Structure formats: structure tokens, C-alpha cells
């Protein structure tokens, strides 16, 4: 009996110990212990939201292999959950961390190149031009391929050297910033890209208008400010771009381009300063932008397909242009261009299609719908006799212009020119030009010239103001099955 009495307390004691041990084990699963980070484990890139001053300058060090993994997100969601796919946070590569000073007079080119090289190698990276500096760099090509999700963010001021006298002799004088061979790049920011173009505009080459009715010359070899080449899935958003030496933006050989919310400005007498030029590029959207300059607001060159332009305000300048096309007897092909809800003010031209004599190919599927004009000279114009010096010889071939519609085009025009002008080729007339709800009234004074048509075929689908009774019916037999007019 004594042994039994001793055995019961021992058994109870053993059970209490076992319960206590099990309780400790349960609480232990509620804590994750991590090794503290090693000194120097930060990198040149910092997480978005960190202060610029906290960006470290040492290269990244990979974590220890035996480091404990972080706890999963609350609620039982893990990064591999199909409903919440894992997206890495973007890493910021501040150009100042690579030696840029942002003092305007310093050359920060090498810092930008180094920051680009580092950002290009990291997924979801942001190359940051900070808001508290003015950065000068010389001609630079930012080339890929790069990791997905790369953003070039301009929050400060970025500019080239000040004019041709300051341009490095070894640099390309035809372009400044080139983005090449990239997929998925975004160029954005709340800052300004300043072109410093004034000295370029006055070079002694192409004549252009000067103050008080004078004629000045320029440019010669002047750089396009920003060029995208052989790239896809591009986004350009929110920037202010000013005073380009020549074209502000140029897209060559690209696809799937979105341009949204740009503010582009250069003086009305600055030559060849097209706002946005598109060539050999397809699937383009240009939206919600304001452009004032000395040449075409938006120009569309050969090889451009599926271009959608909406909510764009232009002027002063030369309006929205398709062309010039077919120069030096070349083939030119443009199709499916739409312009909607646009405003064109105080411009030499409104909606223009221009081709050289002697070209081949076609312009087709063009729709202008919901365009407002204010004091525009040559509101609606097709010119198949385009010539820069007016000494071009007549030629028998031309780029065929067909399937062009003008709908809901209203506003006022400068009475120095007829508001509607269709000058088409004798041998390759314009066909299927349609007009509906077109109403154009003099900005001041009275109409001097009636609408003009030459070799233009089409119809007024509704009465227009002024009436365009000069359009001819049908399609000329000479255009049927002509191989020179075929594209794609």
C-alpha cells in the first residue's frame, strides 16, 4: 500500500510536467526568430518610399543561406497563392548615388549610364532623377534588353548641353536620348525635360519665320530630343518637355505604345520641332496631351498602323499631319489612323495629309471625328503636291489616299486660305473622301475662297458649311488593280 501511495503522486507529477512541456511547444510556434542583418548588407538601390538620403553606396550582399525565412502575410495568404500573385517591390536607383550632382553646369552623363546599367539588371527597377536637381547629360543610348518593369522617372530637370557650341564633338548631333531594344519601359515623372534648343534653331540652313515677319535659317544637323527605337510595350506619361532642338519625341520601329498626359512646348517659330513623330510603328495611343510648337503637333510617317489619338490640344503649330510620304519615289504605307475629340488652335494647318509626287503605296482608313478648330489656316487639307521649295517636277505616280472621313469637325478658320483644300494627283486621285457634320466659319472677316478640289472623289453625307460640292462621284477605273497602290 505504501508503494501504491507513492506511485500515484509520481504519476500525477509526470502528467503535470508533460502538460507544461506541451504548452511551451504550442506558444513557441507563435514566434519567428531572425538573425540580425550583417553590416554592409544594404545596396545602392533602396525600396520605394525611402528617403533619398538613406540610399547606401555599397553593393548588395546576398543573405546568409541559413537565415530564417520571414513569416507569411497575415490571414494565411502566401505569395504563391494564385489569387494574390507575387509582385516584387520596385527598387529605386537614384542617379545621385552614382555620382550625379544635379548642379546643371556639371556633366552627369557617366552617373546616368551607371545607374541605367544597374537598374536594367533588376526586375521592377526605377531609375530616379530626383526633384531637387537640374541634371545635364550628353548624347546617351539607354539600351536593352532589361529586366521587366523598368521605369525611368524624371522628377527633376533633365537637359542636354546648351546648344551646338557646347555639344561634345564626339557626340551624335542627330539625337540626344535614345531608348533602344526595350520591352516594357515606362518613361514618366512630374519633372521637365528641357531641350535648350534656341541656338540650334538659328543655325544657317533651313529658312523659318523670325520675329516681325523676318526670315531666319536653321536647323542643320539638329538632335531629336527623345527617340525610341525598335522597342515594344512602351509607356510615356506625365512629363513636361520643352524647347527641343528638333523633334521632341520620335518612335521608330516600335509597337504597342501609350503616350498619355504630356505637355510639350516650343516657340511657334522654332523649325522642325514636331511634338510627337511616329514612323514604322504600330498600335499607338496618344491621349490627353497639350502640344504647342513650330511644326506638326503630331506627325505620322510611313509604316504606321493602328494609331489612335484622343483628347489632344494642339497649337500654335502645323496641326496633325499624316506625312510627308513618298519622298524620292519611295513606297509609303499608312493605315487605320483615328483622331477624336481634338482641339487645334491658331495653327497653320488643322488636319493634313501630305505626299510627294512620284511615290507609291497608300494612305487608308483615316477617321477624323469630333475636332474643334480655332483660327486655323487650311483646316482640312490633302496635298499630293507637297514640295518644300516649290520647284518640284510633276510626276505621274503618287501615294493613293483613300477612305478618309471627316465627321463633326467644327470651328473657325483664317480667311487667308480656303478652309478645305483637296489637291490630289491627276493619275492617282483621292477616293472615298466623306464629310458629315462639318461646319467651319470665318474667325474674322468673310470667306474669300470656296473649298477647293482637284481629282478628289467622295461625298458629302450631310450638308457642310461651307458646301463642298466639288467632290466627284465614283472611283476612277485607273485605280482598279494597280499594284503600285498595294500595301501589306
C-alpha positions as CSV (number, residue, x, y, z in Angstrom):
1,X,0.0,0.0,0.0
2,X,2.9,2.4,0.8
3,X,4.3,1.8,-2.6
4,X,1.0,2.4,-4.3
5,X,0.5,5.6,-2.3
6,X,4.0,6.8,-3.6
7,X,3.2,5.7,-7.2
8,X,0.1,7.9,-7.6
9,X,1.8,11.2,-6.8
10,X,4.7,10.3,-9.1
11,X,2.2,9.6,-11.9
12,X,0.4,12.8,-11.3
13,X,3.6,14.8,-11.2
14,X,4.7,13.2,-14.5
15,X,1.4,14.2,-16.2
16,X,1.8,17.8,-15.0
17,X,5.3,18.0,-16.4
18,X,4.1,16.6,-19.7
19,X,1.3,19.2,-20.0
20,X,3.6,22.0,-19.2
21,X,6.1,20.9,-21.9
22,X,3.3,20.7,-24.4
23,X,2.1,24.2,-23.6
24,X,5.6,25.6,-24.2
25,X,5.7,23.9,-27.6
26,X,2.4,25.5,-28.7
27,X,3.5,29.0,-27.7
28,X,6.8,28.6,-29.4
29,X,5.1,28.3,-32.8
30,X,3.9,31.9,-32.5
31,X,7.4,33.4,-32.7
32,X,9.8,33.6,-35.7
33,X,13.4,34.3,-34.8
34,X,15.6,36.1,-37.4
35,X,19.3,36.6,-37.5
36,X,20.2,40.4,-37.4
37,X,21.4,41.7,-40.8
38,X,25.1,41.8,-41.4
39,X,26.8,45.2,-41.6
40,X,27.1,46.3,-45.2
41,X,24.1,44.3,-46.4
42,X,22.3,47.3,-47.9
43,X,22.7,48.1,-51.6
44,X,22.8,51.1,-54.0
45,X,19.1,50.6,-54.6
46,X,16.6,51.4,-51.9
47,X,12.9,50.5,-51.6
48,X,10.4,52.9,-52.9
49,X,9.3,55.3,-50.2
50,X,12.8,55.5,-48.6
51,X,14.3,59.0,-48.3
52,X,16.9,59.8,-50.9
53,X,19.5,60.5,-48.2
54,X,19.2,56.9,-47.0
55,X,20.4,55.3,-50.2
56,X,23.6,53.4,-49.4
57,X,26.5,53.3,-51.7
58,X,27.8,49.7,-51.2
59,X,26.9,46.8,-53.5
60,X,24.2,44.4,-52.5
61,X,25.2,41.4,-50.3
62,X,23.1,38.2,-50.7
63,X,21.5,36.9,-47.4
64,X,23.1,34.1,-45.5
65,X,21.9,30.7,-46.7
66,X,20.9,29.6,-43.2
67,X,18.8,32.8,-42.5
68,X,15.3,32.0,-41.2
69,X,12.6,32.8,-43.8
70,X,10.2,35.6,-42.9
71,X,6.7,34.9,-41.6
72,X,3.9,34.6,-44.2
73,X,1.5,37.5,-44.7
74,X,-1.4,37.6,-42.2
75,X,-4.6,35.8,-43.0
76,X,-2.9,32.7,-44.3
77,X,-2.1,34.3,-47.7
78,X,1.2,33.3,-49.2
79,X,3.0,34.8,-52.2
80,X,2.3,31.7,-54.2
81,X,-1.5,31.9,-53.8
82,X,-2.9,32.2,-57.3
83,X,-5.4,34.8,-56.1
84,X,-2.6,37.2,-55.0
85,X,0.3,36.8,-57.3
86,X,3.7,37.8,-56.0
87,X,4.9,41.2,-57.3
88,X,8.3,42.4,-56.1
89,X,8.5,45.9,-54.8
90,X,10.3,48.3,-57.1
91,X,13.8,49.2,-56.3
92,X,14.9,52.8,-56.7
93,X,18.2,53.7,-58.3
94,X,18.8,57.4,-57.6
95,X,21.3,58.8,-60.0
96,X,22.9,60.8,-57.2
97,X,24.0,57.5,-55.6
98,X,26.1,57.0,-58.7
99,X,27.8,60.4,-58.7
100,X,25.3,62.8,-60.3
101,X,25.4,66.3,-58.8
102,X,22.3,67.9,-60.3
103,X,24.1,71.3,-60.4
104,X,23.2,72.0,-64.1
105,X,26.7,73.0,-65.1
106,X,28.2,69.6,-64.3
107,X,28.3,66.7,-66.7
108,X,26.3,63.8,-65.1
109,X,26.4,61.5,-68.1
110,X,28.5,58.7,-66.6
111,X,26.4,58.7,-63.4
112,X,23.2,58.1,-65.6
113,X,24.9,55.4,-67.6
114,X,26.0,53.6,-64.4
115,X,22.5,53.9,-62.8
116,X,20.9,52.6,-66.0
117,X,23.2,49.6,-66.1
118,X,22.4,48.7,-62.5
119,X,18.6,49.3,-62.9
120,X,18.4,47.4,-66.2
121,X,19.6,44.3,-64.4
122,X,16.9,44.3,-61.7
123,X,13.2,43.5,-62.1
124,X,10.8,46.3,-61.4
125,X,13.5,48.9,-61.0
126,X,13.1,52.7,-61.0
127,X,15.9,54.9,-62.3
128,X,15.2,58.2,-60.4
129,X,16.0,61.7,-61.5
130,X,15.3,63.4,-58.2
131,X,13.1,66.5,-57.9
132,X,15.7,68.8,-56.3
133,X,18.3,69.0,-59.1
134,X,19.0,70.0,-62.7
135,X,20.9,67.3,-64.5
136,X,22.9,67.8,-67.7
137,X,23.9,64.8,-69.8
138,X,25.3,64.4,-73.3
139,X,24.1,62.0,-76.0
140,X,23.3,58.7,-74.4
141,X,21.7,55.4,-75.6
142,X,19.8,53.5,-72.9
143,X,19.7,50.1,-74.5
144,X,18.2,46.7,-73.5
145,X,17.2,44.1,-73.1
146,X,16.4,44.8,-69.5
147,X,14.6,43.0,-66.7
148,X,10.8,43.5,-66.8
149,X,9.1,46.6,-65.3
150,X,11.8,49.2,-65.7
151,X,10.8,52.8,-65.1
152,X,12.8,55.9,-66.0
153,X,11.4,58.5,-63.7
154,X,12.2,62.2,-64.2
155,X,11.0,64.3,-61.2
156,X,13.7,67.0,-61.6
157,X,15.0,68.8,-64.6
158,X,17.0,66.8,-67.3
159,X,18.6,68.6,-70.2
160,X,21.3,68.3,-72.9
161,X,24.3,70.7,-73.2
162,X,23.3,74.3,-74.0
163,X,23.4,74.5,-77.8
164,X,25.7,73.3,-80.6
165,X,28.8,75.1,-79.3
166,X,28.6,73.1,-76.0
167,X,27.9,69.8,-77.8
168,X,30.7,67.3,-77.4
169,X,32.4,66.9,-80.8
170,X,32.3,63.1,-80.4
171,X,28.5,63.0,-79.8
172,X,25.8,62.3,-82.4
173,X,24.3,65.6,-83.5
174,X,21.1,64.0,-84.7
175,X,19.7,62.6,-81.4
176,X,20.1,63.1,-77.7
177,X,18.3,60.5,-75.6
178,X,17.8,57.1,-77.3
179,X,15.9,54.2,-75.8
180,X,16.7,51.1,-77.8
181,X,15.7,47.4,-77.9
182,X,13.5,47.6,-74.8
183,X,10.3,45.8,-73.8
184,X,8.0,47.3,-71.2
185,X,9.8,50.5,-70.4
186,X,8.0,53.4,-68.7
187,X,9.2,57.0,-69.1
188,X,7.3,59.2,-66.6
189,X,7.6,61.8,-63.9
190,X,6.5,65.2,-62.6
191,X,9.6,66.9,-63.9
192,X,10.8,68.7,-67.0
193,X,13.0,67.6,-69.9
194,X,14.4,70.9,-71.2
195,X,15.9,70.8,-74.8
196,X,17.9,74.0,-74.8
197,X,17.1,74.3,-78.5
198,X,17.3,78.0,-79.2
199,X,20.9,78.0,-80.5
200,X,20.1,75.1,-82.8
201,X,17.1,76.8,-84.4
202,X,19.3,79.6,-85.6
203,X,21.8,77.5,-87.5
204,X,22.2,78.7,-91.1
205,X,20.3,76.0,-93.0
206,X,16.5,75.8,-93.4
207,X,14.6,79.1,-93.5
208,X,11.9,79.7,-90.9
209,X,9.9,82.6,-89.6
210,X,11.5,85.1,-87.3
211,X,10.2,88.0,-85.3
212,X,8.3,90.8,-87.0
213,X,7.9,88.9,-90.2
214,X,11.6,88.2,-90.8
215,X,13.1,85.0,-92.2
216,X,15.7,83.1,-90.3
217,X,17.7,80.0,-91.1
218,X,18.1,76.6,-89.3
219,X,18.4,73.9,-88.4
220,X,21.2,71.8,-89.9
221,X,22.1,68.6,-88.0
222,X,20.0,69.2,-85.0
223,X,19.2,66.5,-82.5
224,X,15.8,64.9,-81.9
225,X,15.3,65.2,-78.1
226,X,13.9,61.7,-77.3
227,X,13.9,58.8,-79.6
228,X,12.5,55.3,-79.1
229,X,13.9,52.7,-81.4
230,X,13.0,49.0,-82.0
231,X,11.1,48.8,-78.7
232,X,7.7,47.5,-77.6
233,X,5.2,47.9,-74.8
234,X,6.2,51.5,-74.1
235,X,4.6,54.0,-71.8
236,X,5.4,57.7,-71.8
237,X,3.3,59.6,-69.2
238,X,3.0,62.9,-67.4
239,X,6.2,64.7,-68.5
240,X,6.8,68.3,-69.4
241,X,9.1,68.6,-72.5
242,X,10.2,71.9,-73.8
243,X,12.4,73.6,-76.5
244,X,13.6,70.7,-78.4
245,X,16.4,71.4,-81.0
246,X,14.3,69.3,-83.5
247,X,11.6,66.7,-82.9
248,X,10.5,66.4,-79.3
249,X,9.6,62.6,-79.4
250,X,10.2,60.2,-82.2
251,X,9.1,56.5,-82.3
252,X,10.9,54.3,-84.9
253,X,10.2,50.6,-85.4
254,X,8.2,50.3,-82.2
255,X,4.9,48.6,-81.3
256,X,2.3,48.9,-78.6
257,X,3.0,52.5,-77.5
258,X,1.0,54.5,-74.9
259,X,1.6,58.3,-74.7
260,X,-0.6,60.0,-72.0
261,X,-0.7,63.3,-70.3
262,X,2.3,65.1,-71.9
263,X,2.8,68.8,-72.0
264,X,5.1,69.7,-75.0
265,X,6.0,73.3,-75.7
266,X,8.4,75.2,-78.1
267,X,8.0,78.6,-79.7
268,X,5.8,78.9,-82.8
269,X,8.9,80.0,-84.9
270,X,11.1,77.0,-83.9
271,X,11.7,74.9,-87.1
272,X,11.1,71.2,-87.3
273,X,10.1,70.9,-83.7
274,X,7.4,68.2,-84.2
275,X,5.8,67.3,-81.0
276,X,5.4,63.5,-81.5
277,X,6.5,61.7,-84.6
278,X,5.5,58.1,-85.3
279,X,7.2,56.0,-88.1
280,X,7.3,52.3,-88.9
281,X,5.3,51.8,-85.6
282,X,2.1,50.1,-84.9
283,X,-0.6,50.1,-82.2
284,X,-0.1,53.6,-80.8
285,X,-2.3,55.5,-78.4
286,X,-1.7,59.2,-77.9
287,X,-4.0,60.7,-75.2
288,X,-4.8,63.7,-73.0
289,X,-1.8,65.8,-74.1
290,X,-1.2,69.5,-74.9
291,X,1.3,70.4,-77.6
292,X,2.4,73.8,-78.9
293,X,5.4,74.1,-81.2
294,X,6.8,75.3,-84.5
295,X,5.9,72.3,-86.7
296,X,3.5,69.4,-86.7
297,X,1.7,68.8,-83.4
298,X,1.7,65.0,-84.2
299,X,3.2,63.7,-87.4
300,X,2.6,60.2,-88.8
301,X,5.2,58.7,-91.2
302,X,5.3,55.7,-93.4
303,X,4.9,52.2,-91.9
304,X,2.5,53.4,-89.2
305,X,-0.6,51.4,-88.5
306,X,-3.4,51.5,-85.9
307,X,-2.8,54.9,-84.4
308,X,-5.4,56.3,-82.0
309,X,-5.3,60.0,-81.0
310,X,-7.8,61.3,-78.4
311,X,-8.2,64.4,-76.2
312,X,-5.2,66.2,-77.7
313,X,-4.9,70.0,-77.8
314,X,-2.6,71.5,-80.5
315,X,-1.4,75.0,-81.2
316,X,0.2,77.0,-82.3
317,X,1.9,74.8,-84.8
318,X,1.2,72.9,-88.0
319,X,-1.7,70.7,-86.8
320,X,-2.0,66.9,-87.0
321,X,-0.3,65.6,-90.1
322,X,0.0,62.3,-91.9
323,X,3.2,62.6,-94.0
324,X,5.0,63.7,-95.7
325,X,5.0,60.4,-97.6
326,X,6.6,59.0,-100.8
327,X,9.7,61.2,-100.9
328,X,12.4,60.3,-103.5
329,X,9.9,57.9,-105.3
330,X,9.6,55.7,-102.3
331,X,6.7,53.4,-101.2
332,X,4.7,54.7,-98.2
333,X,2.0,52.9,-96.3
334,X,-0.2,54.2,-93.5
335,X,-3.5,52.7,-92.4
336,X,-6.1,52.9,-89.6
337,X,-5.5,56.3,-88.0
338,X,-8.1,57.9,-85.8
339,X,-8.3,61.4,-84.4
340,X,-11.1,62.0,-81.9
341,X,-12.0,64.9,-79.6
342,X,-9.1,67.1,-80.5
343,X,-8.7,70.9,-80.4
344,X,-6.5,72.8,-82.8
345,X,-5.9,76.5,-82.2
346,X,-4.0,79.3,-84.0
347,X,-2.2,76.9,-86.4
348,X,-1.1,77.0,-90.0
349,X,-2.9,73.7,-90.7
350,X,-5.5,71.6,-89.0
351,X,-5.9,68.1,-90.3
352,X,-3.4,67.4,-93.1
353,X,-2.4,64.6,-95.3
354,X,0.7,65.4,-97.4
355,X,2.5,63.3,-100.1
356,X,5.3,63.9,-102.6
357,X,4.8,63.3,-106.3
358,X,6.4,60.1,-107.6
359,X,5.7,58.0,-104.5
360,X,3.8,54.7,-104.3
361,X,1.7,52.9,-101.7
362,X,-1.4,54.1,-99.9
363,X,-2.9,56.0,-97.0
364,X,-6.2,54.4,-96.0
365,X,-8.7,54.1,-93.2
366,X,-8.3,57.6,-91.8
367,X,-11.0,59.0,-89.5
368,X,-11.2,62.5,-88.1
369,X,-14.1,62.7,-85.7
370,X,-15.0,65.4,-83.2
371,X,-12.3,68.0,-83.9
372,X,-12.6,71.7,-82.9
373,X,-10.8,74.4,-84.8
374,X,-10.0,77.9,-83.6
375,X,-8.5,80.4,-86.1
376,X,-6.8,77.7,-88.2
377,X,-5.5,78.3,-91.7
378,X,-6.0,75.3,-94.0
379,X,-8.4,73.5,-91.6
380,X,-8.8,70.4,-93.8
381,X,-6.1,69.7,-96.4
382,X,-5.0,66.8,-98.6
383,X,-1.9,67.9,-100.6
384,X,-0.4,65.4,-103.1
385,X,1.9,68.0,-104.5
386,X,3.9,68.5,-101.3
387,X,7.2,70.2,-102.0
388,X,9.4,72.1,-99.6
389,X,10.9,74.6,-102.1
390,X,8.0,74.7,-104.7
391,X,10.4,73.7,-107.5
392,X,9.5,70.0,-107.7
393,X,8.8,68.5,-111.1
394,X,5.5,66.9,-111.9
395,X,5.5,63.1,-111.8
396,X,2.9,60.6,-112.8
397,X,2.8,58.3,-109.7
398,X,1.6,59.1,-106.2
399,X,0.7,57.6,-102.9
400,X,-3.0,56.7,-103.1
401,X,-5.2,58.5,-100.5
402,X,-8.4,56.6,-99.9
403,X,-11.1,56.0,-97.2
404,X,-10.7,59.3,-95.4
405,X,-13.7,60.6,-93.3
406,X,-14.3,63.9,-91.6
407,X,-17.1,64.0,-89.1
408,X,-18.1,66.6,-86.5
409,X,-15.4,69.0,-87.5
410,X,-16.4,72.5,-86.3
411,X,-14.8,75.8,-85.6
412,X,-13.3,78.8,-87.2
413,X,-10.7,79.4,-89.9
414,X,-8.3,82.1,-91.0
415,X,-9.8,83.6,-94.2
416,X,-6.4,84.0,-95.9
417,X,-6.9,80.4,-97.2
418,X,-9.8,78.2,-98.1
419,X,-10.8,76.1,-95.1
420,X,-11.0,72.9,-97.2
421,X,-8.4,72.0,-99.8
422,X,-8.2,68.7,-101.7
423,X,-5.3,68.8,-104.2
424,X,-5.0,65.2,-105.5
425,X,-2.9,63.6,-108.2
426,X,-4.1,63.6,-111.8
427,X,-3.1,59.9,-112.2
428,X,-3.8,58.7,-108.7
429,X,-6.8,60.6,-107.4
430,X,-8.1,60.7,-103.8
431,X,-11.0,58.3,-103.4
432,X,-13.8,57.7,-100.9
433,X,-13.4,61.1,-99.1
434,X,-16.5,61.5,-96.9
435,X,-17.8,64.5,-95.0
436,X,-20.5,64.7,-92.3
437,X,-21.4,67.5,-89.8
438,X,-18.6,69.7,-91.0
439,X,-19.1,73.4,-90.1
440,X,-16.3,75.9,-90.5
441,X,-16.9,79.7,-90.2
442,X,-14.5,82.6,-90.6
443,X,-12.6,83.6,-87.5
444,X,-12.9,87.2,-88.6
445,X,-13.9,88.8,-91.9
446,X,-15.6,87.0,-94.7
447,X,-14.8,83.9,-96.8
448,X,-12.6,84.7,-99.7
449,X,-12.1,81.3,-101.4
450,X,-14.5,78.4,-101.7
451,X,-13.4,74.9,-100.9
452,X,-11.0,73.6,-103.5
453,X,-11.0,70.1,-105.1
454,X,-8.8,68.6,-107.7
455,X,-9.1,64.9,-108.7
456,X,-10.9,64.2,-105.4
457,X,-13.7,61.6,-105.3
458,X,-16.2,61.2,-102.4
459,X,-19.4,62.6,-100.9
460,X,-21.0,65.0,-98.5
461,X,-23.0,62.7,-96.3
462,X,-24.7,65.7,-94.7
463,X,-24.7,69.4,-95.8
464,X,-21.4,71.1,-94.8
465,X,-20.5,74.7,-94.2
466,X,-19.1,75.8,-96.5
467,X,-20.5,73.4,-99.1
468,X,-18.0,71.0,-100.6
469,X,-19.8,70.5,-103.9
470,X,-16.5,69.9,-105.8
471,X,-16.1,66.3,-104.7
472,X,-16.7,63.9,-107.6
473,X,-18.7,60.6,-107.5
474,X,-17.4,57.1,-108.0
475,X,-13.9,55.6,-108.4
476,X,-11.7,56.1,-111.5
477,X,-11.0,52.9,-113.4
478,X,-7.3,53.7,-113.5
479,X,-7.1,52.9,-109.8
480,X,-8.5,49.4,-110.0
481,X,-6.0,46.6,-109.5
482,X,-3.0,48.9,-109.6
483,X,-0.1,47.0,-108.0
484,X,1.8,50.3,-107.1
485,X,-1.1,51.2,-104.7
486,X,-0.9,48.0,-102.7
487,X,0.4,47.9,-99.1
488,X,0.8,45.0,-96.7
